[in-house]
Structure formats: structure tokens, C-alpha cells
């Protein structure tokens, strides 16, 4: 079920524009508006789940869908061999700004550790 105030739900419903790079019946992926790397893709389930800690038995398969989508996009973007980072933030202290489960696919440069 969509959350009418959720920016990602509005992107999924095509109410807000986004540069979509992948879409199927369960997942939508689009370019981040404020990229932190040359390749920065946001990957979201179409089902509104506020955060990763809200996944349950009946939705746990979405985590795999998101990761497999990230892997496929990384291959398509040519960063699968050089490397990439997948990030999921949870809650405000974890850096989550939009409360719709999503992952960040980052690549196209060497990733520093710790991130920053």
C-alpha cells in the first residue's frame, strides 16, 4: 500500500519525475538527485515498507529482489568487475532520510572507508 506523503511512493506512481534505470512489477530504480558517486542509483520496492527493520516473513524476499536488481544494474553500468557499494540506512541515526525502504547503489570511483 502506498503512503501518499512518501516521495518514493509518488515516484513509483509517476506523480514525480525521476530518471528511471530499471522497473519491474516489484522494484523501481532511479538516479539519485544528489549523487555521492558517479553512479548513484536508488532502488526501492514498489510496496511501501518504511524501513529495513520493518521487513517480515511475508516481505523478506524483497531484500533479495533489491540486491539482485543492484547487481544487474552494476553489470549494466560496467562497475560489476571494478566494484561497487550497496548501502541501506535504517532510521534517522542510521542516516535514513526517506522512510520507504531503499538501497543506494554507488560506484564509478574508489570508495573510501569509512564512508564520508
C-alpha positions as a Markdown table, in Angstrom:
| # | Residue | x | y | z |
|---|---|---|---|---|
| 1 | Unk | 0.0 | 0.0 | 0.0 |
| 2 | Unk | 1.4 | 3.4 | -0.9 |
| 3 | Unk | 1.9 | 6.2 | 1.5 |
| 4 | Unk | 0.5 | 9.4 | 0.0 |
| 5 | Unk | 3.1 | 11.6 | 1.7 |
| 6 | Unk | 6.1 | 9.4 | 0.7 |
| 7 | Unk | 8.3 | 10.9 | -2.1 |
| 8 | Unk | 9.3 | 7.4 | -3.3 |
| 9 | Unk | 5.7 | 6.3 | -3.5 |
| 10 | Unk | 5.0 | 9.3 | -5.6 |
| 11 | Unk | 7.9 | 8.5 | -7.9 |
| 12 | Unk | 6.6 | 4.9 | -8.2 |
| 13 | Unk | 3.1 | 6.2 | -9.1 |
| 14 | Unk | 4.8 | 8.6 | -11.7 |
| 15 | Unk | 3.5 | 11.7 | -9.8 |
| 16 | Unk | 7.1 | 13.0 | -9.5 |
| 17 | Unk | 9.7 | 12.8 | -12.3 |
| 18 | Unk | 12.7 | 10.5 | -12.0 |
| 19 | Unk | 15.4 | 9.1 | -14.3 |
| 20 | Unk | 14.3 | 5.5 | -14.2 |
| 21 | Unk | 17.0 | 3.0 | -15.0 |
| 22 | Unk | 15.1 | -0.2 | -14.1 |
| 23 | Unk | 11.5 | -1.2 | -13.4 |
| 24 | Unk | 9.6 | -4.5 | -13.0 |
| 25 | Unk | 6.5 | -5.5 | -11.1 |
| 26 | Unk | 8.2 | -5.4 | -7.7 |
| 27 | Unk | 11.1 | -2.9 | -8.0 |
| 28 | Unk | 11.9 | 0.6 | -9.3 |
| 29 | Unk | 15.4 | 2.0 | -9.7 |
| 30 | Unk | 16.3 | 5.6 | -10.5 |
| 31 | Unk | 19.2 | 8.0 | -10.4 |
| 32 | Unk | 19.7 | 9.9 | -7.1 |
| 33 | Unk | 19.1 | 13.6 | -7.4 |
| 34 | Unk | 22.2 | 14.4 | -5.3 |
| 35 | Unk | 24.7 | 11.7 | -6.3 |
| 36 | Unk | 27.5 | 10.8 | -3.9 |
| 37 | Unk | 29.4 | 8.9 | -6.7 |
| 38 | Unk | 29.5 | 9.0 | -10.5 |
| 39 | Unk | 26.9 | 6.2 | -10.3 |
| 40 | Unk | 24.3 | 6.6 | -7.6 |
| 41 | Unk | 21.1 | 4.7 | -8.1 |
| 42 | Unk | 18.2 | 4.4 | -5.6 |
| 43 | Unk | 16.5 | 1.0 | -5.7 |
| 44 | Unk | 13.0 | 0.8 | -4.0 |
| 45 | Unk | 10.4 | -1.9 | -3.6 |
| 46 | Unk | 7.1 | -0.8 | -5.1 |
| 47 | Unk | 5.4 | -1.9 | -1.9 |
| 48 | Unk | 5.7 | 0.8 | 0.8 |
| 49 | Unk | 7.7 | -0.5 | 3.7 |
| 50 | Unk | 9.1 | 2.3 | 5.8 |
| 51 | Unk | 12.5 | 0.8 | 6.8 |
| 52 | Unk | 14.6 | -2.4 | 6.5 |
| 53 | Unk | 13.8 | -3.3 | 10.1 |
| 54 | Unk | 10.1 | -3.5 | 9.1 |
| 55 | Unk | 10.7 | -6.5 | 6.8 |
| 56 | Unk | 8.8 | -9.6 | 8.0 |
| 57 | Unk | 8.4 | -13.2 | 6.8 |
| 58 | Unk | 6.0 | -12.2 | 4.1 |
| 59 | Unk | 8.2 | -9.4 | 2.7 |
| 60 | Unk | 11.7 | -10.7 | 3.3 |
| 61 | Unk | 12.0 | -11.7 | -0.3 |
| 62 | Unk | 12.0 | -8.0 | -1.3 |
| 63 | Unk | 15.5 | -7.7 | 0.2 |
| 64 | Unk | 16.8 | -10.3 | -2.3 |
| 65 | Unk | 15.0 | -8.6 | -5.1 |
| 66 | Unk | 16.6 | -5.2 | -4.3 |
| 67 | Unk | 20.1 | -6.8 | -4.1 |
| 68 | Unk | 19.7 | -8.7 | -7.3 |
| 69 | Unk | 18.5 | -5.6 | -9.0 |
| 70 | Unk | 21.5 | -3.7 | -7.8 |
| 71 | Unk | 23.8 | -6.5 | -9.1 |
| 72 | Unk | 22.1 | -6.3 | -12.5 |
| 73 | Unk | 22.3 | -2.5 | -12.7 |
| 74 | Unk | 26.0 | -2.7 | -11.6 |
| 75 | Unk | 26.7 | -5.1 | -14.5 |
| 76 | Unk | 24.8 | -2.9 | -17.0 |
| 77 | Unk | 26.7 | 0.2 | -15.8 |
| 78 | Unk | 30.0 | -1.6 | -16.1 |
| 79 | Unk | 31.0 | -1.5 | -12.4 |
| 80 | Unk | 30.5 | -5.1 | -11.6 |
| 81 | Unk | 34.1 | -6.0 | -12.0 |
| 82 | Unk | 35.8 | -2.9 | -10.6 |
| 83 | Unk | 33.4 | -2.8 | -7.5 |
| 84 | Unk | 30.5 | -1.0 | -6.0 |
| 85 | Unk | 28.9 | -0.3 | -2.7 |
| 86 | Unk | 25.3 | -1.2 | -1.6 |
| 87 | Unk | 24.0 | 0.8 | 1.3 |
| 88 | Unk | 20.8 | 0.5 | 3.3 |
| 89 | Unk | 20.2 | 3.2 | 6.0 |
| 90 | Unk | 17.8 | 2.5 | 8.9 |
| 91 | Unk | 16.2 | 5.2 | 11.0 |
| 92 | Unk | 17.4 | 8.8 | 11.4 |
| 93 | Unk | 20.6 | 7.9 | 13.4 |
| 94 | Unk | 21.4 | 5.4 | 10.6 |
| 95 | Unk | 21.2 | 8.2 | 8.0 |
| 96 | Unk | 17.7 | 7.3 | 6.6 |
| 97 | Unk | 16.0 | 10.5 | 5.2 |
| 98 | Unk | 13.1 | 8.9 | 3.2 |
| 99 | Unk | 11.1 | 6.4 | 5.2 |
| 100 | Unk | 10.5 | 4.0 | 2.3 |
| 101 | Unk | 12.8 | 1.0 | 2.3 |
| 102 | Unk | 15.5 | 1.6 | -0.3 |
| 103 | Unk | 19.1 | 0.9 | -1.1 |
| 104 | Unk | 21.8 | 3.0 | -2.7 |
| 105 | Unk | 24.0 | 1.5 | -5.4 |
| 106 | Unk | 27.2 | 3.6 | -5.5 |
| 107 | Unk | 30.1 | 3.1 | -7.9 |
| 108 | Unk | 32.3 | 4.6 | -10.6 |
| 109 | Unk | 35.0 | 5.6 | -8.2 |
| 110 | Unk | 37.1 | 4.1 | -5.4 |
| 111 | Unk | 35.0 | 4.0 | -2.3 |
| 112 | Unk | 36.8 | 5.3 | 0.9 |
| 113 | Unk | 36.4 | 3.6 | 4.3 |
| 114 | Unk | 34.9 | 4.8 | 6.4 |
| 115 | Unk | 32.4 | 6.4 | 4.1 |
| 116 | Unk | 32.3 | 10.1 | 4.1 |
